[in-house]
Every structure is written in C-alpha cells, then in structure tokens.
Amino acid sequence: MSSGSHAGRPKSWAAVAVIFIGFIVGGVAIAMGPNWPVFLVGAGIVVLGGIIAFAVDIMSDVVVDDGSR
C-alpha cells in the first residue's frame, strides 16, 4: 500500500490553473482570427504560471511509485 498521494498541493494546483487559463486565452485568440496580441497575452500568462510553478516547487509533488504492492 502506498503512503503517497498524486493529489498535489493547493499551491501547485494554483500554478496549473494559471497555466490552463493562459492556454484557454491563447486558444480563443487563435480561434478569433488569429488575434496575435491576445495570443501573446495568453502566452505571457502561461509563462507567469511556469514561474509560479517553479517558485512553489511543483516538481516536489511528484510521487515515484517504487512498484511494491
């Protein structure tokens, strides 16, 4: 039985949410024509989310499964 969790911390999910919002903004911008200024705003939001993810050490949420069951 594993004592780890794949759920992640709330800070990590906040970073993922920011990145997701950036992808949504960028995708809508591409579908609108494309609208490059709005696309660049979406790309900037994704970069901001990446910086947040780095700052909250999102990779420490990773649980390595050792294979024992």
Protein Blocks (a to p, Z undefined) as FASTA:
>chain_A
ZZbdfkbpfklmmmmmmmmmmmmmmmmmmmnopafklmmmmmmmmmmmmmmmmmnommlm
pccdehiZZ
